[in-house]
Amino acid sequence: MFVVTCYFRHLGGVFQKAGIEVTKENRQKIDRIIHEIVGVDYKDCPAVWRQVKKRLSEDEAAFVVALKNAWNSHKNA
């Protein structure tokens, strides 16, 4: 199943900075990680995008680090 996330298309630069290559195989895992980072229940795309935009405007570098760290800990688990 191909998971479509409404906000991924806006995060290409963020994924690149975090060293994450988004594929159809890992897309859902990344989506779940982002939901965890921003503290929104899974599958609430509009709420996640609002929180991601807020975090990026406040401190993009911190969001990138949080995403990179979460991704690395999940992929190695």
C-alpha positions as CSV (number, residue, x, y, z in Angstrom):
1,M,0.0,0.0,0.0
2,F,1.3,3.5,-0.9
3,V,0.8,6.0,1.9
4,V,0.1,9.5,0.7
5,T,0.9,12.2,3.2
6,C,-0.4,15.7,2.6
7,Y,2.6,17.6,3.8
8,F,5.7,15.5,2.6
9,R,5.9,17.5,-0.7
10,H,6.7,20.6,1.4
11,L,9.5,18.9,3.4
12,G,12.0,17.9,0.7
13,G,14.7,20.3,2.0
14,V,14.1,19.2,5.6
15,F,14.4,15.5,4.7
16,Q,17.6,16.3,2.7
17,K,19.1,18.2,5.7
18,A,18.2,15.3,8.0
19,G,19.8,12.8,5.6
20,I,16.6,10.9,5.0
21,E,15.7,9.5,1.6
22,V,12.0,9.1,1.4
23,T,10.9,6.0,-0.4
24,K,7.5,4.2,-0.8
25,E,8.9,1.6,1.7
26,N,9.8,4.0,4.5
27,R,7.2,6.8,3.9
28,Q,4.8,5.5,6.6
29,K,7.5,5.1,9.2
30,I,8.7,8.6,8.6
31,D,5.1,9.9,8.8
32,R,4.7,8.2,12.2
33,I,8.0,9.6,13.4
34,I,6.9,13.1,12.5
35,H,3.6,12.6,14.2
36,E,5.5,11.6,17.4
37,I,7.9,14.5,17.2
38,V,5.0,17.1,17.0
39,G,2.8,15.2,19.5
40,V,-0.2,14.6,17.2
41,D,-2.2,11.4,16.9
42,Y,-1.4,9.4,13.9
43,K,-3.3,10.1,10.7
44,D,-4.2,13.7,11.5
45,C,-2.5,15.2,8.6
46,P,-3.8,18.8,8.8
47,A,-2.9,19.0,12.5
48,V,0.6,17.6,11.9
49,W,1.3,20.0,9.1
50,R,0.2,23.0,11.3
51,Q,2.6,21.8,14.0
52,V,5.5,21.1,11.6
53,K,5.1,24.6,10.0
54,K,5.1,26.1,13.5
55,R,8.2,24.3,14.5
56,L,10.0,25.0,11.3
57,S,9.3,28.7,11.6
58,E,10.5,28.8,15.2
59,D,13.6,26.7,14.8
60,E,14.1,24.7,11.6
61,A,17.5,23.4,12.7
62,A,16.1,21.9,15.9
63,F,13.3,20.2,14.0
64,V,15.8,18.7,11.5
65,V,18.0,17.4,14.4
66,A,14.9,15.9,16.1
67,L,13.8,14.2,12.9
68,K,17.3,12.9,12.1
69,N,17.8,11.5,15.7
70,A,14.3,9.9,15.7
71,W,14.9,8.4,12.2
72,N,18.2,7.0,13.2
73,S,16.9,5.5,16.4
74,H,13.9,4.0,14.6
75,K,15.8,2.6,11.7
76,N,18.4,1.0,14.0
77,A,15.7,-0.5,16.3
